[in-house]
């Protein structure tokens, strides 16, 4: 029996009967039912090719960029089905940070932070932009490091700083949910620790969904964990419980390094 954990009180996200197929006869994600706790970090774990990133990208409908991908089932954000929203509205509410830092290379640090406003045609006065930039960079603990270099290119920064800039760019739009797809896999241990500390501090204001191949990372910073295997949700629960007393032998096998 797959554990679905659909009893979280006042979940911010609900997933019901979600399946995603890249080919007609092969589902990458199979009949997922979960509730996501608000203002918490939920880690999505599993071996390569198990559907982790496919599930994550469903939350802000990135699969719609590829017409051959078929998605069935429903996802609710605060009781609103996400397919009933425009993608612009949805992606303002559910932001995405990718595996490799990707600041816009032709833009300054300042313009990277407010890129979402400019790209969506949202015009503000300069003082409002200034406030957004400063607050976003303060929130990712980058302000003191870059406040004298705001008009240098974002690519001038180190890898860890670039990833914090990408997170600042995402939270500048005041989303409710942050999706992060292995955000530290390209970073060194010092930069990884900085991002982990940042995510823990951000969960007071944001719901965070984190795909990670790093079990130690999930154990360190997540409140809840999802274990997936071959497109199926195998187990979902409190991280501490899953790591100390997994209910499914496949979960135990993965956590003890028998496969993955």
N, C-alpha and C positions, 0 to 999 in steps of 0.2 A: 504494500500500500504506500503510494507516494504521499509524503507529508506536504500539505499545501499551505498551512499556517494562514488561514483566512479568518482569524479571530482577533486580529489586532484592533484595539479600540481606536476609532476615528482615524483610519489609515488615510494617508494623502493620495496613495495610488492603489488601485485594485486592478488585477489582471484576471480575466475570466476566459478560459478555454482558448488561450492564445496558441496558434500554430503558425509557423512561418516556413515556407518551402521555396527553395531555389530552383527545384525541378519538380515536375508534377508527381513523380513517384518517390521523392526524397524530402522529408521534412527536416529542417535544421533545428527547429524548436517544436516540441510536440505537446499540445494541450496543457499549457501552463496555467495554474490557478494560484495566485499569491496576493497578499496584501502587504504594502510597504509602510513601515512605521515612519511617521513624520519626525523631523528634526533628529534623525539618527543616521548612522552610517551602515549601509547594508552591502556586504561584500558578495560578489558573484564569483564562485570558484569552480574549477573543473579542469580536466585535461584539454589539450589543444583540440579544437574542432568539436567541442561539446555543445556549442551554441551560446556561450557566454556573451560575446559581443553582439551576436544576432539578437538576443533578448534585449540587451541594453539599448540598441539602436531603435528598437520598436517603440520605445517610450517617447521619442520625439519624431517618429515617422520618417526616419532617414531612409528606410527601405523604399519609400515612394520615389526616390531618385532613380531606381532601377526597375523598369516595367516588368521584368521577368520574375520578380520576387512576389509571391502571393502570401498575403497575411489574412488570417481569419481569427475571429474572436474579438474581444473588447478589452480596452484599457480605459480606466476612469481616473481622471485627475480631479480631486475634490468633487466627486460624484458626476462630473461632466465627461462624457465619452470623448476621447481625444480626436476621433475622426470627425466629430461634429464641429471642431474648431478649425480656423484657418491655420495653415502651417506657420504663418508669421506669428499669430497669437500664441500657438503652442510652443514654438521655439523661444519665445520670450519668457515663458513660464518654466520651460524645461531646457536648460542649457547643457552644452556638450563640450567636454575637453578630451582631446585625443591623445593617443599613445606618445607621439613625438611632439615636442613643442613646435608650434606652427604660427609664430607671430607673422603678420603680414610684412614681407621683407622690404617693401618700398615705403612703409609707414614708420613714423616716429613712435616712441613709447607712448606718448600722449595720444596720438591718433589711433594706435592699436586699441587702447582702452575704450575709446568712444566709437570704434568702427561700426558697432551694431546700430548706433543712432544714425550715423552718416549713411550707411548702406540701406537703411529703411526710410530714409528721407525725413527723419525726425529732427527738426531744427530748434536749437536752443540758443540762448544768449551765451556769450563766452564765459561769464561767471558761473553759469550752470554747468557747462562742460568742465570748467576748472574744478568745481566741487565734486562732480562725478569721478573725475580722474583721481583726485586726491583721496577720496573716500575708498575707492576700489583698490588703489595701491596700498593704502594703510591696512585694509582688510586682509590683504595677502602678504603683509609684512615686507613690502617692497619699497614703500615710499622713501624711507630714509636712505636707501641705497641708490635711488634713481632721481630724486627730486631736483638735482642739479643737472640732470642729463635727459630731461623729458623729451627734448626734440632731437635726440640721437635716434638712430634706427633701432628697432627692437632686437634685431639680430646682433647688436653690439653686446648684448647680455650673455652671461653664461647659460648653460642648458637649464639648470635649476631655476635661474631667474626668468628665463624665457617661459618656462612652464607656469611659474607664478603669474607672469604677465598674461598668459592665456587664460588662467583662472580669473584674473582681474577683469579681462575683457568679457568673460561670461557673466560674472556677478554684477558688472556695471549696469546690466539690464534688469537687475532685481528679480531674478528668477525665483521660483519656489523650490525647484529640484535641480541638482547638479548631477550630470552623468559623466563619469570618468572611466575611460577605457585604458587600463594599464598605464596610468599617467606617470609612473616612475620607472618604467622598464628601460628607458633610454638614459637614465640618470645614474650618477655615482652614489655611493652610500650616504655621503654627507647631504647632497641635494635631496635624496630620497627621504631622509629623516626630516628635512625641512618641510617637504610637501606633506608628509604624514602629520607632523605637528600642526600644519596649517589646516588640514582637513578636519582634524579633531576640534580645532577652534571654530571652524566655520559651521559645524553641525548645530550650533545654537541658533543659527539663523536659516539654515538650509537643510533640506533632505538630500542625502548623498547616496548615490548608487555607484559602486566601485567594482569594475571588473579587475581582478588581479590573479596572476599566476603564482603570486608569492604568498604561500600559506602563512608564513611568519608575519607578513604585513597585515593580513586579514585578522590574525590573532591579536595583533598589537592595537589596531585602531577601530575595528568594526564592532558594532553592537549586535548585529544579526548577520547570519551567513546563509547563502544559498549554495548548495552543491548540485552541479549538473553533470550528467553523463549521457553521451550519445543523444543529445537533444532533449532529454527528459530532466525534469526537476526531481531529484532523488530525495533531497532532504533540505529543510529550511527551518531555522530556529535561532535561538540565542547563540552567539558565537562561542561563548565559554562552554555551554552545554554540548554543542556539536564537537568541539575539539576534545573535550574530556570524556564524553559519553555518546558517540555517534550511534544512531539508531539503525543505520543500514550498513551492511558489510562493505558495500562499494564506497561509501563515505570513509569508513575506517581504512580501507585499502589505500585510498588516495591520500588521506592525512598521514599515514604511516609510510608513504613512499613506495608502496608496492606497485603502483602504476602512476602514469601521469607525465 
